Amino acid sequence: MWLKLFNKTWFGYCAAISAIFAATGLLKLFGEHINATTVALAFLLIILFVATAWGSRPAVVASLVGIICFNFFFLPPFRTFAIRDPHNWIAFVAFMITAITVGQLSLLGAVWGGDFTEQTEYLRVFIGQLRKKIEPDPSNPRYILTEPWIGYRFNPE
């Protein structure tokens, strides 16, 4: 039963949000004994896990929730969404890049196996060939749509 539940897309979103909230609560228990770098790394690990297990979309949700929690609870000025230090934007960018990149590599690994995860052109070439076969106009696809920064989506219409 857990395996069926684990494979549901909505479970990935719930796991992403729950894990970030749980990490935020746990890390807040340490109070001043924890620094922002430790929090950012903990959130990054969660994002990596979510991207590997459920792909880019739940990982992007984990990134956004992580960014909000990180900014609100762990970056001065606390309990606001203001960012005084421009260097803190680096963590936000790292969260998003990790979510998207690892999610796409996870998709490649699931589709092509471990040998193709470092060669991302295979997927683009394959999708292009598939579009030539099934799309009425491959340059204006209706069935296999590109989701910018996410990957591909099948639209059965």
PyMOL commands that place a pseudoatom at each C-alpha (Angstrom):
pseudoatom trace, name=CA, resn=MET, resi=1, chain=A, elem=C, hetatm=0, pos=[0.000, 0.000, 0.000]
pseudoatom trace, name=CA, resn=TRP, resi=2, chain=A, elem=C, hetatm=0, pos=[2.786, 2.448, 0.865]
pseudoatom trace, name=CA, resn=LEU, resi=3, chain=A, elem=C, hetatm=0, pos=[4.442, 1.855, -2.496]
pseudoatom trace, name=CA, resn=LYS, resi=4, chain=A, elem=C, hetatm=0, pos=[1.218, 2.733, -4.355]
pseudoatom trace, name=CA, resn=LEU, resi=5, chain=A, elem=C, hetatm=0, pos=[0.839, 5.845, -2.222]
pseudoatom trace, name=CA, resn=PHE, resi=6, chain=A, elem=C, hetatm=0, pos=[4.503, 6.778, -2.735]
pseudoatom trace, name=CA, resn=ASN, resi=7, chain=A, elem=C, hetatm=0, pos=[4.052, 6.666, -6.519]
pseudoatom trace, name=CA, resn=LYS, resi=8, chain=A, elem=C, hetatm=0, pos=[1.149, 9.150, -6.548]
pseudoatom trace, name=CA, resn=THR, resi=9, chain=A, elem=C, hetatm=0, pos=[2.026, 12.642, -7.782]
pseudoatom trace, name=CA, resn=TRP, resi=10, chain=A, elem=C, hetatm=0, pos=[0.005, 14.398, -5.102]
pseudoatom trace, name=CA, resn=PHE, resi=11, chain=A, elem=C, hetatm=0, pos=[1.966, 12.458, -2.472]
pseudoatom trace, name=CA, resn=GLY, resi=12, chain=A, elem=C, hetatm=0, pos=[5.156, 14.072, -3.797]
pseudoatom trace, name=CA, resn=TYR, resi=13, chain=A, elem=C, hetatm=0, pos=[3.704, 17.534, -3.272]
pseudoatom trace, name=CA, resn=CYS, resi=14, chain=A, elem=C, hetatm=0, pos=[2.494, 16.643, 0.237]
pseudoatom trace, name=CA, resn=ALA, resi=15, chain=A, elem=C, hetatm=0, pos=[5.854, 15.076, 1.115]
pseudoatom trace, name=CA, resn=ALA, resi=16, chain=A, elem=C, hetatm=0, pos=[7.701, 18.148, -0.191]
pseudoatom trace, name=CA, resn=ILE, resi=17, chain=A, elem=C, hetatm=0, pos=[5.683, 20.609, 1.863]
pseudoatom trace, name=CA, resn=SER, resi=18, chain=A, elem=C, hetatm=0, pos=[5.612, 18.396, 4.966]
pseudoatom trace, name=CA, resn=ALA, resi=19, chain=A, elem=C, hetatm=0, pos=[9.355, 17.775, 4.884]
pseudoatom trace, name=CA, resn=ILE, resi=20, chain=A, elem=C, hetatm=0, pos=[10.172, 21.488, 4.628]
pseudoatom trace, name=CA, resn=PHE, resi=21, chain=A, elem=C, hetatm=0, pos=[7.754, 22.313, 7.466]
pseudoatom trace, name=CA, resn=ALA, resi=22, chain=A, elem=C, hetatm=0, pos=[9.134, 19.488, 9.630]
pseudoatom trace, name=CA, resn=ALA, resi=23, chain=A, elem=C, hetatm=0, pos=[12.733, 20.584, 8.993]
pseudoatom trace, name=CA, resn=THR, resi=24, chain=A, elem=C, hetatm=0, pos=[11.812, 24.190, 9.766]
pseudoatom trace, name=CA, resn=GLY, resi=25, chain=A, elem=C, hetatm=0, pos=[10.226, 23.199, 13.078]
pseudoatom trace, name=CA, resn=LEU, resi=26, chain=A, elem=C, hetatm=0, pos=[13.107, 20.906, 14.018]
pseudoatom trace, name=CA, resn=LEU, resi=27, chain=A, elem=C, hetatm=0, pos=[15.769, 23.462, 13.131]
pseudoatom trace, name=CA, resn=LYS, resi=28, chain=A, elem=C, hetatm=0, pos=[13.915, 26.229, 15.013]
pseudoatom trace, name=CA, resn=LEU, resi=29, chain=A, elem=C, hetatm=0, pos=[14.156, 24.084, 18.155]
pseudoatom trace, name=CA, resn=PHE, resi=30, chain=A, elem=C, hetatm=0, pos=[17.919, 24.627, 18.079]
pseudoatom trace, name=CA, resn=GLY, resi=31, chain=A, elem=C, hetatm=0, pos=[17.356, 28.380, 18.142]
pseudoatom trace, name=CA, resn=GLU, resi=32, chain=A, elem=C, hetatm=0, pos=[20.528, 30.433, 17.975]
pseudoatom trace, name=CA, resn=HIS, resi=33, chain=A, elem=C, hetatm=0, pos=[22.732, 27.325, 17.904]
pseudoatom trace, name=CA, resn=ILE, resi=34, chain=A, elem=C, hetatm=0, pos=[21.959, 26.788, 14.223]
pseudoatom trace, name=CA, resn=ASN, resi=35, chain=A, elem=C, hetatm=0, pos=[23.202, 29.021, 11.396]
pseudoatom trace, name=CA, resn=ALA, resi=36, chain=A, elem=C, hetatm=0, pos=[21.660, 29.882, 8.040]
pseudoatom trace, name=CA, resn=THR, resi=37, chain=A, elem=C, hetatm=0, pos=[24.141, 27.712, 6.122]
pseudoatom trace, name=CA, resn=THR, resi=38, chain=A, elem=C, hetatm=0, pos=[23.054, 24.603, 8.010]
pseudoatom trace, name=CA, resn=VAL, resi=39, chain=A, elem=C, hetatm=0, pos=[19.408, 25.407, 7.334]
pseudoatom trace, name=CA, resn=ALA, resi=40, chain=A, elem=C, hetatm=0, pos=[20.072, 25.980, 3.629]
pseudoatom trace, name=CA, resn=LEU, resi=41, chain=A, elem=C, hetatm=0, pos=[21.901, 22.647, 3.353]
pseudoatom trace, name=CA, resn=ALA, resi=42, chain=A, elem=C, hetatm=0, pos=[19.109, 20.817, 5.166]
pseudoatom trace, name=CA, resn=PHE, resi=43, chain=A, elem=C, hetatm=0, pos=[16.530, 22.316, 2.799]
pseudoatom trace, name=CA, resn=LEU, resi=44, chain=A, elem=C, hetatm=0, pos=[18.741, 21.499, -0.186]
pseudoatom trace, name=CA, resn=LEU, resi=45, chain=A, elem=C, hetatm=0, pos=[18.862, 17.849, 0.881]
pseudoatom trace, name=CA, resn=ILE, resi=46, chain=A, elem=C, hetatm=0, pos=[15.072, 17.770, 1.070]
pseudoatom trace, name=CA, resn=ILE, resi=47, chain=A, elem=C, hetatm=0, pos=[14.817, 19.334, -2.386]
pseudoatom trace, name=CA, resn=LEU, resi=48, chain=A, elem=C, hetatm=0, pos=[17.284, 16.767, -3.756]
pseudoatom trace, name=CA, resn=PHE, resi=49, chain=A, elem=C, hetatm=0, pos=[15.285, 13.890, -2.297]
pseudoatom trace, name=CA, resn=VAL, resi=50, chain=A, elem=C, hetatm=0, pos=[11.964, 15.233, -3.580]
pseudoatom trace, name=CA, resn=ALA, resi=51, chain=A, elem=C, hetatm=0, pos=[13.392, 15.865, -7.067]
pseudoatom trace, name=CA, resn=THR, resi=52, chain=A, elem=C, hetatm=0, pos=[14.838, 12.358, -7.194]
pseudoatom trace, name=CA, resn=ALA, resi=53, chain=A, elem=C, hetatm=0, pos=[11.683, 10.663, -5.916]
pseudoatom trace, name=CA, resn=TRP, resi=54, chain=A, elem=C, hetatm=0, pos=[8.923, 12.720, -7.607]
pseudoatom trace, name=CA, resn=GLY, resi=55, chain=A, elem=C, hetatm=0, pos=[10.533, 14.965, -10.232]
pseudoatom trace, name=CA, resn=SER, resi=56, chain=A, elem=C, hetatm=0, pos=[10.876, 18.683, -10.874]
pseudoatom trace, name=CA, resn=ARG, resi=57, chain=A, elem=C, hetatm=0, pos=[7.385, 19.951, -10.077]
pseudoatom trace, name=CA, resn=PRO, resi=58, chain=A, elem=C, hetatm=0, pos=[7.147, 18.753, -6.454]
pseudoatom trace, name=CA, resn=ALA, resi=59, chain=A, elem=C, hetatm=0, pos=[10.795, 19.793, -6.023]
pseudoatom trace, name=CA, resn=VAL, resi=60, chain=A, elem=C, hetatm=0, pos=[9.995, 23.307, -7.262]
pseudoatom trace, name=CA, resn=VAL, resi=61, chain=A, elem=C, hetatm=0, pos=[7.170, 23.430, -4.704]
pseudoatom trace, name=CA, resn=ALA, resi=62, chain=A, elem=C, hetatm=0, pos=[9.651, 22.291, -2.026]
pseudoatom trace, name=CA, resn=SER, resi=63, chain=A, elem=C, hetatm=0, pos=[12.020, 25.035, -3.198]
pseudoatom trace, name=CA, resn=LEU, resi=64, chain=A, elem=C, hetatm=0, pos=[9.381, 27.742, -3.006]
pseudoatom trace, name=CA, resn=VAL, resi=65, chain=A, elem=C, hetatm=0, pos=[8.170, 26.640, 0.435]
pseudoatom trace, name=CA, resn=GLY, resi=66, chain=A, elem=C, hetatm=0, pos=[11.796, 26.305, 1.534]
pseudoatom trace, name=CA, resn=ILE, resi=67, chain=A, elem=C, hetatm=0, pos=[12.590, 29.804, 0.301]
pseudoatom trace, name=CA, resn=ILE, resi=68, chain=A, elem=C, hetatm=0, pos=[9.634, 31.231, 2.210]
pseudoatom trace, name=CA, resn=CYS, resi=69, chain=A, elem=C, hetatm=0, pos=[10.497, 29.390, 5.446]
pseudoatom trace, name=CA, resn=PHE, resi=70, chain=A, elem=C, hetatm=0, pos=[14.213, 30.117, 5.110]
pseudoatom trace, name=CA, resn=ASN, resi=71, chain=A, elem=C, hetatm=0, pos=[13.615, 33.810, 4.575]
pseudoatom trace, name=CA, resn=PHE, resi=72, chain=A, elem=C, hetatm=0, pos=[10.930, 34.187, 7.246]
pseudoatom trace, name=CA, resn=PHE, resi=73, chain=A, elem=C, hetatm=0, pos=[12.490, 32.156, 10.069]
pseudoatom trace, name=CA, resn=PHE, resi=74, chain=A, elem=C, hetatm=0, pos=[16.249, 32.052, 9.520]
pseudoatom trace, name=CA, resn=LEU, resi=75, chain=A, elem=C, hetatm=0, pos=[17.391, 35.239, 7.737]
pseudoatom trace, name=CA, resn=PRO, resi=76, chain=A, elem=C, hetatm=0, pos=[17.537, 38.667, 9.319]
pseudoatom trace, name=CA, resn=PRO, resi=77, chain=A, elem=C, hetatm=0, pos=[15.343, 40.603, 9.705]
pseudoatom trace, name=CA, resn=PHE, resi=78, chain=A, elem=C, hetatm=0, pos=[13.461, 37.646, 11.198]
pseudoatom trace, name=CA, resn=ARG, resi=79, chain=A, elem=C, hetatm=0, pos=[9.707, 37.125, 10.711]
pseudoatom trace, name=CA, resn=THR, resi=80, chain=A, elem=C, hetatm=0, pos=[9.650, 39.341, 7.641]
pseudoatom trace, name=CA, resn=PHE, resi=81, chain=A, elem=C, hetatm=0, pos=[10.089, 38.665, 3.958]
pseudoatom trace, name=CA, resn=ALA, resi=82, chain=A, elem=C, hetatm=0, pos=[12.702, 41.409, 3.530]
pseudoatom trace, name=CA, resn=ILE, resi=83, chain=A, elem=C, hetatm=0, pos=[16.210, 40.410, 2.500]
pseudoatom trace, name=CA, resn=ARG, resi=84, chain=A, elem=C, hetatm=0, pos=[18.970, 42.740, 3.624]
pseudoatom trace, name=CA, resn=ASP, resi=85, chain=A, elem=C, hetatm=0, pos=[21.970, 40.799, 2.347]
pseudoatom trace, name=CA, resn=PRO, resi=86, chain=A, elem=C, hetatm=0, pos=[21.974, 40.276, -1.440]
pseudoatom trace, name=CA, resn=HIS, resi=87, chain=A, elem=C, hetatm=0, pos=[24.139, 37.161, -0.940]
pseudoatom trace, name=CA, resn=ASN, resi=88, chain=A, elem=C, hetatm=0, pos=[21.065, 35.377, 0.446]
pseudoatom trace, name=CA, resn=TRP, resi=89, chain=A, elem=C, hetatm=0, pos=[19.604, 35.326, -3.064]
pseudoatom trace, name=CA, resn=ILE, resi=90, chain=A, elem=C, hetatm=0, pos=[22.261, 32.736, -3.926]
pseudoatom trace, name=CA, resn=ALA, resi=91, chain=A, elem=C, hetatm=0, pos=[20.515, 30.188, -1.705]
pseudoatom trace, name=CA, resn=PHE, resi=92, chain=A, elem=C, hetatm=0, pos=[17.208, 30.857, -3.416]
pseudoatom trace, name=CA, resn=VAL, resi=93, chain=A, elem=C, hetatm=0, pos=[18.734, 30.406, -6.865]
pseudoatom trace, name=CA, resn=ALA, resi=94, chain=A, elem=C, hetatm=0, pos=[20.494, 27.230, -5.714]
pseudoatom trace, name=CA, resn=PHE, resi=95, chain=A, elem=C, hetatm=0, pos=[17.201, 25.777, -4.450]
pseudoatom trace, name=CA, resn=MET, resi=96, chain=A, elem=C, hetatm=0, pos=[15.487, 26.333, -7.804]
pseudoatom trace, name=CA, resn=ILE, resi=97, chain=A, elem=C, hetatm=0, pos=[18.382, 25.147, -9.958]
pseudoatom trace, name=CA, resn=THR, resi=98, chain=A, elem=C, hetatm=0, pos=[18.688, 21.995, -7.856]
pseudoatom trace, name=CA, resn=ALA, resi=99, chain=A, elem=C, hetatm=0, pos=[14.970, 21.262, -8.087]
pseudoatom trace, name=CA, resn=ILE, resi=100, chain=A, elem=C, hetatm=0, pos=[14.833, 21.637, -11.852]
pseudoatom trace, name=CA, resn=THR, resi=101, chain=A, elem=C, hetatm=0, pos=[18.136, 19.981, -12.753]
pseudoatom trace, name=CA, resn=VAL, resi=102, chain=A, elem=C, hetatm=0, pos=[17.859, 16.982, -10.468]
pseudoatom trace, name=CA, resn=GLY, resi=103, chain=A, elem=C, hetatm=0, pos=[14.211, 16.489, -11.423]
pseudoatom trace, name=CA, resn=GLN, resi=104, chain=A, elem=C, hetatm=0, pos=[15.132, 16.386, -15.104]
pseudoatom trace, name=CA, resn=LEU, resi=105, chain=A, elem=C, hetatm=0, pos=[18.060, 14.028, -14.483]
pseudoatom trace, name=CA, resn=SER, resi=106, chain=A, elem=C, hetatm=0, pos=[15.758, 11.806, -12.445]
pseudoatom trace, name=CA, resn=LEU, resi=107, chain=A, elem=C, hetatm=0, pos=[13.340, 11.721, -15.375]
pseudoatom trace, name=CA, resn=LEU, resi=108, chain=A, elem=C, hetatm=0, pos=[16.172, 10.820, -17.739]
pseudoatom trace, name=CA, resn=GLY, resi=109, chain=A, elem=C, hetatm=0, pos=[17.298, 8.056, -15.398]
pseudoatom trace, name=CA, resn=ALA, resi=110, chain=A, elem=C, hetatm=0, pos=[13.788, 6.653, -15.151]
pseudoatom trace, name=CA, resn=VAL, resi=111, chain=A, elem=C, hetatm=0, pos=[13.233, 6.697, -18.917]
pseudoatom trace, name=CA, resn=TRP, resi=112, chain=A, elem=C, hetatm=0, pos=[16.663, 5.781, -20.265]
pseudoatom trace, name=CA, resn=GLY, resi=113, chain=A, elem=C, hetatm=0, pos=[18.380, 4.081, -17.336]
pseudoatom trace, name=CA, resn=GLY, resi=114, chain=A, elem=C, hetatm=0, pos=[21.556, 5.100, -15.556]
pseudoatom trace, name=CA, resn=ASP, resi=115, chain=A, elem=C, hetatm=0, pos=[23.719, 5.362, -18.677]
pseudoatom trace, name=CA, resn=PHE, resi=116, chain=A, elem=C, hetatm=0, pos=[21.930, 8.405, -20.073]
pseudoatom trace, name=CA, resn=THR, resi=117, chain=A, elem=C, hetatm=0, pos=[21.633, 10.716, -17.051]
pseudoatom trace, name=CA, resn=GLU, resi=118, chain=A, elem=C, hetatm=0, pos=[24.704, 12.720, -18.042]
pseudoatom trace, name=CA, resn=GLN, resi=119, chain=A, elem=C, hetatm=0, pos=[23.709, 13.092, -21.697]
pseudoatom trace, name=CA, resn=THR, resi=120, chain=A, elem=C, hetatm=0, pos=[20.594, 15.255, -21.735]
pseudoatom trace, name=CA, resn=GLU, resi=121, chain=A, elem=C, hetatm=0, pos=[20.498, 15.638, -25.535]
pseudoatom trace, name=CA, resn=TYR, resi=122, chain=A, elem=C, hetatm=0, pos=[19.146, 12.084, -25.892]
pseudoatom trace, name=CA, resn=LEU, resi=123, chain=A, elem=C, hetatm=0, pos=[15.796, 13.103, -24.471]
pseudoatom trace, name=CA, resn=ARG, resi=124, chain=A, elem=C, hetatm=0, pos=[15.490, 16.176, -26.726]
pseudoatom trace, name=CA, resn=VAL, resi=125, chain=A, elem=C, hetatm=0, pos=[16.393, 14.140, -29.813]
pseudoatom trace, name=CA, resn=PHE, resi=126, chain=A, elem=C, hetatm=0, pos=[13.947, 11.380, -28.854]
pseudoatom trace, name=CA, resn=ILE, resi=127, chain=A, elem=C, hetatm=0, pos=[11.117, 13.867, -28.207]
pseudoatom trace, name=CA, resn=GLY, resi=128, chain=A, elem=C, hetatm=0, pos=[11.848, 15.527, -31.554]
pseudoatom trace, name=CA, resn=GLN, resi=129, chain=A, elem=C, hetatm=0, pos=[11.647, 12.183, -33.345]
pseudoatom trace, name=CA, resn=LEU, resi=130, chain=A, elem=C, hetatm=0, pos=[8.463, 11.268, -31.486]
pseudoatom trace, name=CA, resn=ARG, resi=131, chain=A, elem=C, hetatm=0, pos=[6.888, 14.602, -32.437]
pseudoatom trace, name=CA, resn=LYS, resi=132, chain=A, elem=C, hetatm=0, pos=[7.697, 13.948, -36.102]
pseudoatom trace, name=CA, resn=LYS, resi=133, chain=A, elem=C, hetatm=0, pos=[5.786, 10.672, -35.881]
pseudoatom trace, name=CA, resn=ILE, resi=134, chain=A, elem=C, hetatm=0, pos=[2.655, 11.725, -33.969]
pseudoatom trace, name=CA, resn=GLU, resi=135, chain=A, elem=C, hetatm=0, pos=[2.235, 15.489, -34.331]
pseudoatom trace, name=CA, resn=PRO, resi=136, chain=A, elem=C, hetatm=0, pos=[0.378, 16.981, -37.342]
pseudoatom trace, name=CA, resn=ASP, resi=137, chain=A, elem=C, hetatm=0, pos=[2.815, 19.928, -37.203]
pseudoatom trace, name=CA, resn=PRO, resi=138, chain=A, elem=C, hetatm=0, pos=[5.964, 18.971, -35.229]
pseudoatom trace, name=CA, resn=SER, resi=139, chain=A, elem=C, hetatm=0, pos=[7.140, 22.590, -35.019]
pseudoatom trace, name=CA, resn=ASN, resi=140, chain=A, elem=C, hetatm=0, pos=[3.871, 23.494, -33.260]
pseudoatom trace, name=CA, resn=PRO, resi=141, chain=A, elem=C, hetatm=0, pos=[3.236, 20.483, -31.001]
pseudoatom trace, name=CA, resn=ARG, resi=142, chain=A, elem=C, hetatm=0, pos=[-0.196, 19.708, -29.573]
pseudoatom trace, name=CA, resn=TYR, resi=143, chain=A, elem=C, hetatm=0, pos=[0.435, 16.360, -27.861]
pseudoatom trace, name=CA, resn=ILE, resi=144, chain=A, elem=C, hetatm=0, pos=[3.952, 16.485, -26.428]
pseudoatom trace, name=CA, resn=LEU, resi=145, chain=A, elem=C, hetatm=0, pos=[4.299, 19.903, -24.858]
pseudoatom trace, name=CA, resn=THR, resi=146, chain=A, elem=C, hetatm=0, pos=[7.460, 21.471, -23.491]
pseudoatom trace, name=CA, resn=GLU, resi=147, chain=A, elem=C, hetatm=0, pos=[7.122, 22.858, -19.971]
pseudoatom trace, name=CA, resn=PRO, resi=148, chain=A, elem=C, hetatm=0, pos=[9.882, 25.490, -19.604]
pseudoatom trace, name=CA, resn=TRP, resi=149, chain=A, elem=C, hetatm=0, pos=[12.281, 24.644, -16.767]
pseudoatom trace, name=CA, resn=ILE, resi=150, chain=A, elem=C, hetatm=0, pos=[10.272, 21.514, -15.944]
pseudoatom trace, name=CA, resn=GLY, resi=151, chain=A, elem=C, hetatm=0, pos=[10.407, 19.041, -18.837]
pseudoatom trace, name=CA, resn=TYR, resi=152, chain=A, elem=C, hetatm=0, pos=[7.778, 17.535, -21.129]
pseudoatom trace, name=CA, resn=ARG, resi=153, chain=A, elem=C, hetatm=0, pos=[4.074, 16.895, -20.684]
pseudoatom trace, name=CA, resn=PHE, resi=154, chain=A, elem=C, hetatm=0, pos=[1.757, 14.644, -22.687]
pseudoatom trace, name=CA, resn=ASN, resi=155, chain=A, elem=C, hetatm=0, pos=[-1.510, 16.317, -23.671]
pseudoatom trace, name=CA, resn=PRO, resi=156, chain=A, elem=C, hetatm=0, pos=[-3.920, 13.642, -24.959]
pseudoatom trace, name=CA, resn=GLU, resi=157, chain=A, elem=C, hetatm=0, pos=[-6.678, 16.167, -25.827]
for i in range(1, 157): cmd.bond("trace and resi %d" % i, "trace and resi %d" % (i + 1))
show_as sticks, trace
zoom trace
